[in-house]
Amino acid sequence: MKNQRITLPDDDHRVLQFRLRDAARLPTTEDGDAPTATILPFRRDLPQVDHLPETDGADQAPSDFRHRMLTNIAALVLTAGLVLAGIWLATSIAEMRRTQDCLLMGRHDCAVITAPR
């Protein structure tokens, strides 16, 4: 198969200008235009947001805390149950595999017999 390359004419390329949203705050050049490519350091002079309410957690109801703790306990119990079920399932599968391997080898003493007490 022949190599096929896509060739574009040289006049088909365009460079797009990137304009920041807060172009009014950018430093300007001598002629009054904002520079087109400026790398700005981290700006510490940005205004603080004052319209958000101050929250210290005192306005939350105690029942909200109780509900969160109950939800966390329920999640912990569910996770522990899933882990225990996974361990039980893994040991059951391993035991069945040992028994099947024993039977496939032709042995007759594969089953575990518990003695009565």
Secondary structure, 3 states (H helix, E strand, C coil): CCCCCCCCCHHHCCCCCCCCCCHHHCCCCCCCCCCCCCCCCCCCCCCCCCCCCCCCCCCCCHHHHHHHHHHHHHHHHHHHHHHHHHHHHHHHHHHHHHHHHHHHCCCCCCCCCCCCC
